[in-house]
Amino acid sequence: MTRTHSPGPKATIFDPLTLRGVTARNRIWVPALCQYSVTARDGVPTDWHLAHLGSFAMGGAGIVMAEATAVVPEGRISPHDTGIWNDEQVAGWRRVVDFLHAQGALAGLQLAHAGRKASVYPEWGFDQKGSIPLDAPAEVDPGQGWVTVSASELAFEGYRAPRALATDELPGVVAAFVAAARRATAPPPFGAGFDLVELHAAHGYLLHQFLSPLSNTRTDAYGGPLENRARLLLEIVRAVRAEIGEQVPLLVRFSASDYAEGGWDAEQTATVARWAHEAGADFFDISSGGLISGVRIPLGPGYQVPFAEQVRETAEVAVSAVGLITEVAQAAAIVESGQADAVMLGREMMRDPHFALRAAHELGVDVDYWPPQYRRARHSR
């Protein structure tokens, strides 16, 4: 079986990176950024998604990861989320992928299920926060809420309590991720043609809810010791790998800490990352937090980079770093120092979608992927 390279010689942010059958033109990538912009509530990406994601590809990013996209309707964070559970959604994503490819970027899709953090009001556009009432009028945006599911019947603070998934329901969860991966990566006309997919096991969503002992109090084969709490994720990794074949990269996003005593931490993350790599995952996107509220997160420039470095060194896997990476020199140093194999910039990319082209100019790197329409703006040194 083809494997992603083990962490090797130090690289620069403008060195290409090959993952199985595809190569990213650089190591400046865009993480999944939720937009809550499907006002039709049908999960189909819109013109906003085309312009939003397309701007990053025009700006030189190596990989553009589309937002957390639900594998089933009840897995959406809000009714305004994107989905990948039907053919209409596939067609909507296909035009986005085509544009990203035309600009030279790899297209990725983050596959997600929000679990107990589903059925909430969108982040913007509404005065209300928290869970949408089950009896809300269906004809009034955002419509009726729905019963959420999780590893256990423990609510996220301020949200409606979920229903614990029965053991015999978990194969259906695996199947939903597999079907979504097939729709995402299959070539047209049967799929959207994404180059890679990422499993969202971070930020307090369903797979993270199974991983952390703070949200998983099960007594069956999916609860208790670490190997049990990781079982669902590893089953999904193996099944998705079998579905998408040997050439399509499979990434996993982890939260490396719950920032709470007795919770999920970097050591467990590294252990499960190693298991996931053995099961067929290639690359790990290391973030943190999101499982519980009221914790103290030590925010600061690059505050999550040490987590990425720890997972990289301990598990001997390739990783990306995220978290308040805002300066060109900072991004370059993270990769050149060997702390991570790539950087993912969220807020800074939204402020400056052309960050990669600006970085090339600041570092004196000659890249050949300036859009021809923009070459008159290219500075000479």
C-alpha positions, 0 to 999 in steps of 0.5 A, spaced: 500 500 500 502 506 498 503 511 504 505 518 505 512 519 506 514 519 513 517 526 516 524 527 512 528 533 510 526 540 512 522 543 507 520 550 505 513 553 504 514 553 497 516 546 496 511 541 493 508 536 497 506 529 494 500 525 497 499 519 494 497 520 487 496 528 487 501 533 488 500 540 492 504 546 489 506 548 495 505 548 503 500 554 504 493 551 504 486 553 506 483 549 512 475 548 512 472 555 513 464 554 515 460 559 511 453 558 513 451 560 507 446 555 504 440 559 505 435 554 501 437 549 506 438 544 501 446 543 502 447 545 495 453 550 495 452 556 492 455 562 488 458 564 494 462 558 495 464 558 488 467 565 489 469 564 496 473 558 495 475 560 488 479 566 491 484 562 495 486 558 488 487 564 484 491 567 490 496 561 490 494 556 495 496 549 494 490 545 497 483 549 498 479 545 503 472 546 502 468 547 509 465 542 514 460 538 509 455 534 512 454 526 510 447 526 512 442 531 513 442 531 521 449 531 521 449 539 519 451 544 524 446 548 522 440 548 516 445 553 512 451 548 512 453 544 505 452 537 504 454 531 500 449 526 501 445 527 494 446 528 487 444 535 486 449 537 492 455 533 488 453 537 481 454 544 485 460 542 488 463 539 481 463 547 478 467 549 485 472 543 484 473 545 476 474 552 478 479 550 483 483 545 478 483 551 473 487 555 478 492 550 479 490 548 486 488 541 489 481 541 491 479 538 498 472 536 502 472 536 509 467 530 511 463 532 517 457 530 522 456 535 528 453 530 533 450 533 539 453 540 536 448 540 530 441 543 529 443 550 531 442 557 529 447 559 523 453 563 526 451 569 523 444 572 520 440 571 527 439 574 533 438 567 537 443 562 539 444 555 541 439 549 539 433 550 534 427 548 537 424 542 535 417 545 534 419 551 530 415 553 524 418 549 518 416 555 513 420 560 517 428 560 516 432 556 519 426 551 519 425 546 525 430 543 529 432 536 529 434 531 535 441 530 535 445 524 536 452 523 540 456 517 543 452 519 550 446 523 552 451 528 554 449 535 552 454 541 549 453 546 554 447 551 552 444 546 547 439 540 547 441 534 550 443 528 544 440 521 543 446 516 544 447 512 538 445 505 539 451 500 537 447 497 531 446 504 528 454 505 528 455 501 521 450 506 518 455 512 520 460 509 517 456 507 511 454 515 511 462 517 511 463 512 505 458 514 501 460 521 502 467 520 500 465 516 494 460 522 491 466 527 493 472 523 490 469 520 484 470 523 477 464 526 473 459 525 472 458 520 478 462 524 483 465 531 484 472 530 483 475 532 489 482 530 489 482 529 497 477 528 503 478 530 510 475 526 516 473 531 521 474 528 528 475 535 531 472 541 534 467 537 538 463 534 533 461 527 532 468 523 531 471 527 537 465 526 541 467 518 541 474 520 542 474 524 548 472 521 555 469 527 557 463 526 552 463 518 551 461 514 557 459 508 553 460 501 556 460 497 549 465 496 544 466 504 543 467 506 550 472 506 555 479 505 553 482 509 548 482 503 543 474 503 544 473 510 543 477 510 537 474 504 534 469 508 530 474 513 527 478 507 525 472 503 522 471 509 518 478 510 516 479 503 513 472 503 510 473 510 506 480 508 504 477 501 501 472 506 497 476 511 494 482 507 492 490 507 493 491 514 489 486 519 493 489 522 499 485 521 506 486 526 511 484 527 518 483 533 523 484 532 530 483 537 536 489 535 540 487 538 547 480 539 550 484 543 555 480 540 561 483 535 566 481 528 564 480 530 557 482 528 550 490 530 549 496 530 545 498 524 547 492 520 545 492 524 539 498 522 537 497 514 538 490 515 534 494 518 529 499 513 528 493 507 528 489 511 523 495 512 519 496 504 519 489 504 517 490 508 511 490 515 513 495 519 510 496 526 513 493 529 519 491 536 520 492 538 528 487 543 531 485 544 538 479 545 543 471 545 541 469 539 545 466 543 551 465 550 553 468 555 559 475 552 558 481 557 558 485 556 551 492 560 551 491 564 544 497 567 541 501 567 535 501 559 532 499 557 539 497 550 536 503 549 532 506 545 538 501 540 538 502 539 531 510 538 532 508 533 538 504 529 534 509 529 528 514 527 532 511 522 536 507 518 531 512 519 525 506 522 521 506 528 516 502 534 519 499 541 518 499 546 523 493 551 524 492 557 529 493 564 528 498 563 523 498 570 520 505 572 517 509 570 512 516 569 516 512 565 521 509 560 516 515 559 513 519 558 519 514 553 522 515 548 515 523 550 515 524 548 522 520 541 521 515 543 526 509 541 521 509 539 513 504 544 511 501 550 514 493 552 514 491 559 514 484 561 516 482 568 518 489 570 515 486 567 508 480 570 509 483 577 510 488 576 504 486 570 499 492 572 495 497 570 501 501 565 498 502 570 492 504 575 497 509 570 501 512 568 494 514 576 493 516 577 500 521 571 500 523 572 493 520 566 490 519 565 483 512 562 482 509 560 475 502 560 478 500 568 478 493 568 474 495 571 467 490 577 469 494 579 475 501 578 472 501 586 471 501 586 479 507 582 480 512 585 483 519 585 480 525 584 485 
